[in-house]
Amino acid sequence: MRLHVEGWAPEYGAAVEHDDQLTPAEGSVDVTVEDRPWEPIPGTDDGVERVAFVDGVRRIDARLLLDADTGPVAGLCASYGVGAVVWDRRVPRSEVVDATVGRVAVLGSGQAPSLPPLAGGLAYTPVSVPDDDPASLISAVHDAMRRAEARLAEQLAGDGLFVVADGPLYEYAPGDKIGYVKSHRRTYLTGDEAGIVGLLPAGHRSPLFTIGEGGYRRYSWYLRLADRGAGHSWAGIVRCEASAGLDRERVSLIADRCAAVLPTVGSEPHIDPRAPQNLVPIAALERHLRHLLGDAGLVLRSLRSALAAAA
């Protein structure tokens, strides 16, 4: 028994975060799908030429309050950015592509926000949520961002790139793409299988398992990006997902590829506070997208001025 200080900077939470409302895993888990012993599997680089890392960032620009006849209704204005870094391993070279910004104004209690014209060409898409739970407002922003990420991931996979989408899969359509999950909020494995994850060497993966049923079923596996050193047994562990609509042999190839290729772009603690899980291309993309969102102070000033003038 040993107590560890989590490697991530405190403002980013923790790489392993258990929540009673999120455990155990949703749906059934099948650890026998790959039909091989549960032991570490070394990664294999199959020479994939182009890899696209897809991610999004979001920001609350302002809190809103609607004075309705039935009482105050909470809302918010938020911006999100979505894009990709395409890594051409033949050159080698990376570039940001298809970076876009979306903005939404959300109100609760079934109310639809109506904003006056804003300075600087800002435009917010009105969104309504049925209840008055503040968490629903954030969820609406997150869903808008995730839908934009999913559309971009599908587009790039359709163009023949191998797509690494930051976060769990949003769409389960088959394609040469994975969901890349860098923090662990659900318990998927137990017993000996869970123990194997803690024993993975760097550049190795676990056998495949499946999560869920029907249209929500997907393949998953764990891999270790870097040697744990003096860290806890799950230090540097990430979980990947792929569509259950893919052939199992194809998913095994993708999983082997991930275990070999992703550790080569893992971040370092002196560079990134979420090292090594926050991959270098994803960190660079996040910085670029945050810049595209614009100055938070100027955006807030524009919203305040417009609403005050319309009062």
NUDREN-820669 format. One record per residue (C-alpha): chain; x, y, z; residue in one letter. Coordinates in steps of 0.1 Angstrom, whole numbers, plus 5000, padded with zeros to 4 digits. Example, Ala and Ser with C-alpha at 12.3 -4.5 7.8 and 13.67 -1.06 7.14 Angstrom:
BEGIN
R  ch     u     v     w  aa
R   A  5123  4955  5078   A
R   A  5137  4989  5071   S
END
This chain:
BEGIN
R  ch     u     v     w  aa
R   A  5000  5000  5000   M
R   A  5015  5033  4990   R
R   A  5000  5068  4988   L
R   A  5008  5089  4957   H
R   A  5003  5126  4947   V
R   A  4986  5127  4913   E
R   A  5009  5138  4885   G
R   A  4984  5162  4869   W
R   A  4983  5198  4881   A
R   A  4954  5202  4906   P
R   A  4934  5226  4884   E
R   A  4929  5197  4859   Y
R   A  4914  5173  4883   G
R   A  4930  5138  4883   A
R   A  4937  5111  4858   A
R   A  4916  5087  4878   V
R   A  4884  5102  4891   E
R   A  4857  5079  4905   H
R   A  4822  5092  4908   D
R   A  4794  5071  4924   D
R   A  4770  5083  4898   Q
R   A  4793  5070  4870   L
R   A  4802  5036  4883   T
R   A  4799  5008  4875   P
R   A  4802  5009  4837   A
R   A  4771  5014  4817   E
R   A  4759  4982  4799   G
R   A  4776  4949  4800   S
R   A  4814  4943  4796   V
R   A  4828  4913  4777   D
R   A  4865  4906  4782   V
R   A  4866  4875  4760   T
R   A  4861  4891  4726   V
R   A  4898  4889  4715   E
R   A  4901  4852  4724   D
R   A  4936  4855  4738   R
R   A  4951  4854  4773   P
R   A  4948  4885  4794   W
R   A  4983  4897  4794   E
R   A  5002  4928  4781   P
R   A  5003  4930  4743   I
R   A  5032  4950  4727   P
R   A  5023  4977  4702   G
R   A  5030  4973  4664   T
R   A  5035  5002  4641   D
R   A  5018  4994  4608   D
R   A  5032  5025  4591   G
R   A  5000  5045  4591   V
R   A  5008  5076  4571   E
R   A  4984  5103  4583   R
R   A  4969  5107  4617   V
R   A  4943  5134  4626   A
R   A  4939  5144  4662   F
R   A  4904  5160  4667   V
R   A  4895  5180  4698   D
R   A  4874  5209  4710   G
R   A  4876  5236  4737   V
R   A  4848  5255  4753   R
R   A  4844  5287  4774   R
R   A  4815  5303  4793   I
R   A  4814  5339  4780   D
R   A  4786  5352  4803   A
R   A  4759  5341  4827   R
R   A  4724  5352  4818   L
R   A  4692  5358  4838   L
R   A  4658  5361  4822   L
R   A  4632  5380  4842   D
R   A  4602  5359  4832   A
R   A  4566  5363  4845   D
R   A  4570  5330  4863   T
R   A  4603  5340  4879   G
R   A  4640  5342  4870   P
R   A  4654  5318  4844   V
R   A  4691  5311  4843   A
R   A  4711  5309  4811   G
R   A  4745  5314  4797   L
R   A  4764  5324  4766   C
R   A  4793  5301  4756   A
R   A  4818  5297  4728   S
R   A  4835  5265  4716   Y
R   A  4862  5258  4691   G
R   A  4867  5225  4672   V
R   A  4895  5215  4649   G
R   A  4922  5189  4640   A
R   A  4959  5185  4638   V
R   A  4969  5164  4609   V
R   A  5002  5146  4613   W
R   A  5018  5135  4581   D
R   A  5044  5109  4592   R
R   A  5059  5107  4558   R
R   A  5073  5143  4559   V
R   A  5071  5145  4590   P
R   A  5049  5175  4595   R
R   A  5018  5186  4614   S
R   A  4993  5213  4606   E
R   A  4960  5226  4621   V
R   A  4930  5221  4598   V
R   A  4893  5228  4598   D
R   A  4894  5249  4629   A
R   A  4860  5265  4635   T
R   A  4843  5285  4663   V
R   A  4806  5281  4674   G
R   A  4787  5302  4699   R
R   A  4755  5293  4717   V
R   A  4731  5312  4741   A
R   A  4713  5288  4763   V
R   A  4682  5294  4786   L
R   A  4665  5269  4809   G
R   A  4628  5262  4816   S
R   A  4620  5259  4779   G
R   A  4628  5295  4772   Q
R   A  4646  5305  4739   A
R   A  4671  5334  4743   P
R   A  4669  5363  4719   S
R   A  4700  5384  4718   L
R   A  4703  5419  4702   P
R   A  4729  5425  4676   P
R   A  4764  5423  4690   L
R   A  4795  5442  4682   A
R   A  4825  5426  4664   G
R   A  4803  5403  4643   G
R   A  4796  5380  4673   L
R   A  4765  5357  4668   A
R   A  4751  5332  4692   Y
R   A  4728  5304  4682   T
R   A  4698  5302  4706   P
R   A  4693  5269  4725   V
R   A  4666  5260  4750   S
R   A  4667  5233  4777   V
R   A  4635  5221  4793   P
R   A  4646  5222  4830   D
R   A  4662  5248  4853   D
R   A  4692  5227  4864   D
R   A  4724  5247  4858   P
R   A  4742  5215  4848   A
R   A  4718  5212  4818   S
R   A  4731  5245  4805   L
R   A  4767  5233  4805   I
R   A  4755  5200  4790   S
R   A  4739  5218  4761   A
R   A  4772  5236  4753   V
R   A  4791  5204  4756   H
R   A  4767  5185  4733   D
R   A  4771  5212  4707   A
R   A  4808  5210  4708   M
R   A  4808  5172  4708   R
R   A  4785  5171  4678   R
R   A  4809  5194  4659   A
R   A  4838  5172  4669   E
R   A  4820  5141  4657   A
R   A  4812  5156  4623   R
R   A  4848  5166  4618   L
R   A  4861  5131  4629   A
R   A  4837  5114  4604   E
R   A  4848  5137  4576   Q
R   A  4885  5131  4582   L
R   A  4880  5093  4585   A
R   A  4861  5094  4553   G
R   A  4891  5111  4537   D
R   A  4913  5082  4546   G
R   A  4930  5095  4577   L
R   A  4934  5076  4610   F
R   A  4914  5097  4635   V
R   A  4922  5101  4672   V
R   A  4892  5119  4687   A
R   A  4899  5133  4722   D
R   A  4872  5119  4745   G
R   A  4848  5090  4742   P
R   A  4832  5082  4709   L
R   A  4802  5104  4702   Y
R   A  4791  5085  4671   E
R   A  4795  5047  4667   Y
R   A  4795  5045  4629   A
R   A  4823  5022  4617   P
R   A  4855  5040  4605   G
R   A  4892  5042  4610   D
R   A  4889  5063  4642   K
R   A  4892  5059  4679   I
R   A  4880  5078  4710   G
R   A  4909  5087  4732   Y
R   A  4900  5089  4769   V
R   A  4927  5103  4791   K
R   A  4909  5103  4825   S
R   A  4891  5074  4841   H
R   A  4857  5080  4855   R
R   A  4841  5046  4852   R
R   A  4850  5011  4863   T
R   A  4851  4988  4833   Y
R   A  4873  4959  4845   L
R   A  4875  4940  4878   T
R   A  4897  4913  4893   G
R   A  4926  4899  4873   D
R   A  4918  4919  4842   E
R   A  4920  4952  4861   A
R   A  4953  4941  4876   G
R   A  4967  4935  4841   I
R   A  4961  4972  4833   V
R   A  4983  4983  4862   G
R   A  5011  4959  4850   L
R   A  5012  4972  4814   L
R   A  5047  4983  4803   P
R   A  5050  5015  4782   A
R   A  5040  5009  4746   G
R   A  5018  4979  4755   H
R   A  4980  4975  4755   R
R   A  4955  4953  4772   S
R   A  4934  4927  4752   P
R   A  4902  4941  4737   L
R   A  4869  4941  4756   F
R   A  4835  4954  4746   T
R   A  4812  4978  4765   I
R   A  4774  4981  4761   G
R   A  4749  4965  4740   E
R   A  4730  4971  4707   G
R   A  4737  5004  4690   G
R   A  4758  5016  4720   Y
R   A  4783  4987  4719   R
R   A  4819  4995  4712   R
R   A  4854  4979  4715   Y
R   A  4878  4993  4741   S
R   A  4913  4987  4754   W
R   A  4938  5003  4778   Y
R   A  4974  5012  4769   L
R   A  5003  5028  4787   R
R   A  5020  5058  4771   L
R   A  5051  5061  4793   A
R   A  5070  5042  4820   D
R   A  5053  5048  4854   R
R   A  5085  5054  4872   G
R   A  5076  5060  4908   A
R   A  5040  5068  4900   G
R   A  5009  5048  4908   H
R   A  5000  5017  4889   S
R   A  4977  5035  4865   W
R   A  5001  5064  4858   A
R   A  5002  5071  4821   G
R   A  4973  5048  4813   I
R   A  4947  5058  4787   V
R   A  4916  5041  4774   R
R   A  4907  5039  4737   C
R   A  4874  5031  4720   E
R   A  4864  5019  4685   A
R   A  4831  5011  4668   S
R   A  4817  4977  4673   A
R   A  4807  4979  4637   G
R   A  4843  4973  4627   L
R   A  4857  4938  4621   D
R   A  4874  4925  4653   R
R   A  4907  4918  4634   E
R   A  4906  4954  4622   R
R   A  4902  4967  4657   V
R   A  4931  4945  4669   S
R   A  4953  4961  4643   L
R   A  4941  4996  4653   I
R   A  4948  4988  4690   A
R   A  4983  4975  4682   D
R   A  4989  5007  4662   R
R   A  4978  5030  4690   C
R   A  5000  5012  4715   A
R   A  5030  5018  4692   A
R   A  5023  5053  4678   V
R   A  5006  5073  4706   L
R   A  5034  5070  4731   P
R   A  5057  5088  4706   T
R   A  5035  5119  4709   V
R   A  5029  5117  4746   G
R   A  5036  5150  4765   S
R   A  5063  5156  4792   E
R   A  5056  5169  4827   P
R   A  5077  5200  4823   H
R   A  5057  5210  4792   I
R   A  5021  5199  4800   D
R   A  5004  5197  4834   P
R   A  4984  5167  4821   R
R   A  5014  5147  4809   A
R   A  5017  5122  4794   P
R   A  4980  5117  4786   Q
R   A  4974  5151  4770   N
R   A  4992  5143  4737   L
R   A  5014  5170  4722   V
R   A  4993  5175  4690   P
R   A  4961  5178  4712   I
R   A  4978  5204  4735   A
R   A  4989  5224  4705   A
R   A  4954  5223  4690   L
R   A  4938  5234  4723   E
R   A  4961  5265  4724   R
R   A  4952  5274  4689   H
R   A  4914  5270  4694   L
R   A  4915  5291  4726   R
R   A  4931  5319  4707   H
R   A  4903  5316  4680   L
R   A  4877  5321  4707   L
R   A  4887  5357  4710   G
R   A  4895  5378  4741   D
R   A  4872  5368  4769   A
R   A  4870  5404  4783   G
R   A  4861  5419  4749   L
R   A  4834  5393  4743   V
R   A  4819  5399  4778   L
R   A  4819  5436  4772   R
R   A  4801  5433  4739   S
R   A  4774  5411  4755   L
R   A  4769  5435  4784   R
R   A  4768  5466  4761   S
R   A  4743  5450  4737   A
R   A  4719  5438  4765   L
R   A  4721  5471  4783   A
R   A  4713  5490  4752   A
R   A  4683  5468  4745   A
R   A  4669  5471  4780   A
END
